[in-house]
Amino acid sequence: MKKKKKQLTVAYEHEKNIPALQEGFRVLNEDLKQNLKRYAKQNHKKKNL
């Protein structure tokens, strides 16, 4: 049990050290949302044709 808790702590420390990575993920997620909207619109147009 002890070992697992230590690993979690290390992972947490690691997370705190890279806000840039978190920012990157946030940007990626925004990008994905935009792409999904665009894709949905394209599909909608195709169905109407």
JOCOR-V435474 format. One record per residue. N is the residue number from 1. PHI is phi in radians with two decimals (none if undefined). OMEGA is omega in whole degrees, 0 to 359 (NA if undefined). D_LAST is the distance of its C-alpha to the last C-alpha in Angstrom with 2 decimals. Layout:
# JOCOR-V435474
((N/PHI/OMEGA/D_LAST) (N/PHI/OMEGA/D_LAST))
This chain:
# JOCOR-V435474
((1/none/182/60.29) (2/-0.99/183/61.77) (3/-1.01/182/59.89) (4/-1.07/181/56.48) (5/-1.08/179/57.27) (6/-1.09/179/58.36) (7/-1.06/180/55.10) (8/-1.08/180/53.13) (9/-1.09/179/55.33) (10/-1.06/180/54.80) (11/-1.07/181/51.02) (12/-1.13/178/51.30) (13/-1.03/181/53.49) (14/-1.06/180/51.03) (15/-1.00/183/48.18) (16/-1.08/184/50.24) (17/-1.35/181/50.98) (18/-2.23/174/47.41) (19/-1.14/180/45.62) (20/-1.08/180/43.80) (21/-1.14/179/42.16) (22/-1.07/178/41.14) (23/-1.08/178/39.71) (24/-1.02/179/37.80) (25/-1.11/181/36.31) (26/-1.09/179/35.38) (27/-1.08/179/33.60) (28/-1.03/181/31.81) (29/-1.09/178/30.66) (30/-1.05/180/29.36) (31/-1.05/180/27.51) (32/-1.08/180/25.95) (33/-1.05/180/24.84) (34/-1.06/181/23.20) (35/-1.10/179/21.42) (36/-1.11/179/20.24) (37/-1.08/181/18.86) (38/-1.06/181/17.06) (39/-1.08/180/15.71) (40/-1.09/179/14.62) (41/-1.08/179/12.74) (42/-1.04/180/10.95) (43/-1.09/180/10.14) (44/-1.08/179/9.00) (45/-1.08/181/6.52) (46/-1.07/181/5.32) (47/-1.12/181/5.53) (48/-1.27/183/3.81) (49/-1.21/NA/0.00))
